[in-house]
Amino acid sequence: MGKINLTTVQFKGTPEQEKKLREMLNSLKGQPGATMPALQQAQEIYGYLPIEVQKIVAEELNVPLEEIFGVSTFYSWFSLNPVGENKVSV
């Protein structure tokens, strides 16, 4: 079975974003119910939750990636893809 790619664009996170993410996650480590606030703040940092970011969240919080992915895909306010610069409606 091949690799599943749920994000439609190439991930282009910066070292500054990753540093900010890891610092935020470090402050949440060991707190019960840290998954939701961690994902909300991660999405604020990156604008969306690509699998690369989900892996960091899972690793830093010591939570299975499946759980992080499940939460990321269950709630409609989380996005696995970046939002476009322009909104078009017809």
C-alpha atoms as an extended CHARMM CRD file, in Angstrom:
* protein
*
        90  EXT
         1         1  MET       CA              0.0000000000        0.0000000000        0.0000000000  PROA      1               0.0000000000
         2         2  GLY       CA              1.3830000000        3.4240000000       -0.9520000000  PROA      2               0.0000000000
         3         3  LYS       CA              1.7580000000        6.5530000000        1.0970000000  PROA      3               0.0000000000
         4         4  ILE       CA             -1.4770000000        8.4520000000        1.7050000000  PROA      4               0.0000000000
         5         5  ASN       CA             -1.1150000000       12.1930000000        1.1630000000  PROA      5               0.0000000000
         6         6  LEU       CA             -4.0860000000       14.1240000000        2.5500000000  PROA      6               0.0000000000
         7         7  THR       CA             -2.5820000000       17.5620000000        2.0500000000  PROA      7               0.0000000000
         8         8  THR       CA             -2.8660000000       18.8910000000       -1.4710000000  PROA      8               0.0000000000
         9         9  VAL       CA              0.1300000000       21.2490000000       -1.3180000000  PROA      9               0.0000000000
        10        10  GLN       CA              3.7450000000       20.7430000000       -0.3490000000  PROA      10              0.0000000000
        11        11  PHE       CA              4.5000000000       21.5530000000        3.3070000000  PROA      11              0.0000000000
        12        12  LYS       CA              6.6200000000       24.6960000000        3.6590000000  PROA      12              0.0000000000
        13        13  GLY       CA              6.9370000000       25.2250000000        7.3960000000  PROA      13              0.0000000000
        14        14  THR       CA              9.7280000000       27.4680000000        8.6480000000  PROA      14              0.0000000000
        15        15  PRO       CA             12.2140000000       26.7550000000       11.4500000000  PROA      15              0.0000000000
        16        16  GLU       CA             10.6610000000       29.6740000000       13.3610000000  PROA      16              0.0000000000
        17        17  GLN       CA              7.2080000000       28.0850000000       13.1420000000  PROA      17              0.0000000000
        18        18  GLU       CA              8.5550000000       24.7370000000       14.3260000000  PROA      18              0.0000000000
        19        19  LYS       CA             10.3610000000       26.3740000000       17.2520000000  PROA      19              0.0000000000
        20        20  LYS       CA              7.1790000000       28.1920000000       18.2760000000  PROA      20              0.0000000000
        21        21  LEU       CA              5.1840000000       24.9510000000       17.9460000000  PROA      21              0.0000000000
        22        22  ARG       CA              7.6060000000       22.9080000000       20.0520000000  PROA      22              0.0000000000
        23        23  GLU       CA              7.7490000000       25.6150000000       22.7570000000  PROA      23              0.0000000000
        24        24  MET       CA              3.9510000000       25.7110000000       22.9200000000  PROA      24              0.0000000000
        25        25  LEU       CA              3.7380000000       21.9050000000       23.0600000000  PROA      25              0.0000000000
        26        26  ASN       CA              6.3680000000       21.7870000000       25.7990000000  PROA      26              0.0000000000
        27        27  SER       CA              4.1690000000       24.0560000000       27.9240000000  PROA      27              0.0000000000
        28        28  LEU       CA              1.1960000000       21.6840000000       27.4460000000  PROA      28              0.0000000000
        29        29  LYS       CA              3.0890000000       18.4140000000       28.0700000000  PROA      29              0.0000000000
        30        30  GLY       CA              1.5300000000       16.2300000000       30.7260000000  PROA      30              0.0000000000
        31        31  GLN       CA             -1.6710000000       18.2650000000       30.9720000000  PROA      31              0.0000000000
        32        32  PRO       CA             -4.9020000000       16.2640000000       30.6760000000  PROA      32              0.0000000000
        33        33  GLY       CA             -6.8740000000       17.2250000000       27.5700000000  PROA      33              0.0000000000
        34        34  ALA       CA             -3.9230000000       18.9610000000       25.9210000000  PROA      34              0.0000000000
        35        35  THR       CA             -4.7130000000       17.6190000000       22.4280000000  PROA      35              0.0000000000
        36        36  MET       CA             -7.4280000000       20.1300000000       21.4880000000  PROA      36              0.0000000000
        37        37  PRO       CA             -5.6070000000       23.2770000000       22.6350000000  PROA      37              0.0000000000
        38        38  ALA       CA             -2.3850000000       21.9890000000       21.0640000000  PROA      38              0.0000000000
        39        39  LEU       CA             -4.0630000000       21.4600000000       17.6900000000  PROA      39              0.0000000000
        40        40  GLN       CA             -5.8410000000       24.8260000000       17.8790000000  PROA      40              0.0000000000
        41        41  GLN       CA             -2.5880000000       26.6340000000       18.5810000000  PROA      41              0.0000000000
        42        42  ALA       CA             -0.7190000000       24.6000000000       15.9450000000  PROA      42              0.0000000000
        43        43  GLN       CA             -3.3150000000       25.6420000000       13.3810000000  PROA      43              0.0000000000
        44        44  GLU       CA             -2.8750000000       29.2740000000       14.4590000000  PROA      44              0.0000000000
        45        45  ILE       CA              0.8870000000       28.9560000000       13.8790000000  PROA      45              0.0000000000
        46        46  TYR       CA              0.7010000000       27.2210000000       10.4770000000  PROA      46              0.0000000000
        47        47  GLY       CA             -2.7830000000       28.1420000000        9.2490000000  PROA      47              0.0000000000
        48        48  TYR       CA             -3.6570000000       24.4510000000        8.8310000000  PROA      48              0.0000000000
        49        49  LEU       CA             -2.6710000000       21.0120000000       10.1800000000  PROA      49              0.0000000000
        50        50  PRO       CA             -0.5690000000       19.0990000000        7.6710000000  PROA      50              0.0000000000
        51        51  ILE       CA              0.5670000000       15.6020000000        8.6570000000  PROA      51              0.0000000000
        52        52  GLU       CA              4.0660000000       16.9300000000        9.3540000000  PROA      52              0.0000000000
        53        53  VAL       CA              2.6560000000       19.1640000000       12.1040000000  PROA      53              0.0000000000
        54        54  GLN       CA              0.4030000000       16.3950000000       13.4240000000  PROA      54              0.0000000000
        55        55  LYS       CA              3.4620000000       14.1350000000       13.7920000000  PROA      55              0.0000000000
        56        56  ILE       CA              5.2650000000       16.7700000000       15.8690000000  PROA      56              0.0000000000
        57        57  VAL       CA              2.1970000000       17.2300000000       18.0800000000  PROA      57              0.0000000000
        58        58  ALA       CA              1.8930000000       13.4680000000       18.5900000000  PROA      58              0.0000000000
        59        59  GLU       CA              5.6060000000       13.1060000000       19.3470000000  PROA      59              0.0000000000
        60        60  GLU       CA              5.8180000000       16.0320000000       21.7780000000  PROA      60              0.0000000000
        61        61  LEU       CA              2.6010000000       15.1770000000       23.6600000000  PROA      61              0.0000000000
        62        62  ASN       CA              3.3670000000       11.4370000000       23.6180000000  PROA      62              0.0000000000
        63        63  VAL       CA             -0.0290000000       10.7380000000       22.0410000000  PROA      63              0.0000000000
        64        64  PRO       CA             -0.5690000000        8.2400000000       19.2040000000  PROA      64              0.0000000000
        65        65  LEU       CA             -0.6040000000        9.8830000000       15.7570000000  PROA      65              0.0000000000
        66        66  GLU       CA             -3.9090000000        8.0880000000       15.0860000000  PROA      66              0.0000000000
        67        67  GLU       CA             -5.5120000000       10.0270000000       17.9370000000  PROA      67              0.0000000000
        68        68  ILE       CA             -4.1340000000       13.3500000000       16.6950000000  PROA      68              0.0000000000
        69        69  PHE       CA             -5.2790000000       12.5740000000       13.1550000000  PROA      69              0.0000000000
        70        70  GLY       CA             -8.7110000000       11.4750000000       14.4160000000  PROA      70              0.0000000000
        71        71  VAL       CA             -9.2500000000       14.7600000000       16.2600000000  PROA      71              0.0000000000
        72        72  SER       CA             -7.8820000000       16.7710000000       13.3060000000  PROA      72              0.0000000000
        73        73  THR       CA            -10.3190000000       15.1750000000       10.8760000000  PROA      73              0.0000000000
        74        74  PHE       CA            -13.3430000000       14.9590000000       13.2000000000  PROA      74              0.0000000000
        75        75  TYR       CA            -13.7610000000       18.6410000000       14.0040000000  PROA      75              0.0000000000
        76        76  SER       CA            -14.7590000000       20.8820000000       11.1030000000  PROA      76              0.0000000000
        77        77  TRP       CA            -12.7460000000       23.8960000000       12.2950000000  PROA      77              0.0000000000
        78        78  PHE       CA             -9.4760000000       22.0420000000       11.7030000000  PROA      78              0.0000000000
        79        79  SER       CA             -8.1390000000       22.0350000000        8.1570000000  PROA      79              0.0000000000
        80        80  LEU       CA             -5.6060000000       19.6330000000        6.6400000000  PROA      80              0.0000000000
        81        81  ASN       CA             -5.0420000000       22.0270000000        3.7450000000  PROA      81              0.0000000000
        82        82  PRO       CA             -4.1160000000       25.7110000000        3.7000000000  PROA      82              0.0000000000
        83        83  VAL       CA             -6.8210000000       28.2410000000        2.9970000000  PROA      83              0.0000000000
        84        84  GLY       CA             -6.4410000000       30.0810000000       -0.2920000000  PROA      84              0.0000000000
        85        85  GLU       CA             -5.4800000000       33.7330000000       -0.4480000000  PROA      85              0.0000000000
        86        86  ASN       CA             -8.6150000000       34.7190000000       -2.3820000000  PROA      86              0.0000000000
        87        87  LYS       CA            -12.1870000000       33.6530000000       -1.7490000000  PROA      87              0.0000000000
        88        88  VAL       CA            -14.2340000000       33.0720000000       -4.8820000000  PROA      88              0.0000000000
        89        89  SER       CA            -17.9930000000       32.5940000000       -4.8620000000  PROA      89              0.0000000000
        90        90  VAL       CA            -20.4290000000       32.2250000000       -7.6910000000  PROA      90              0.0000000000
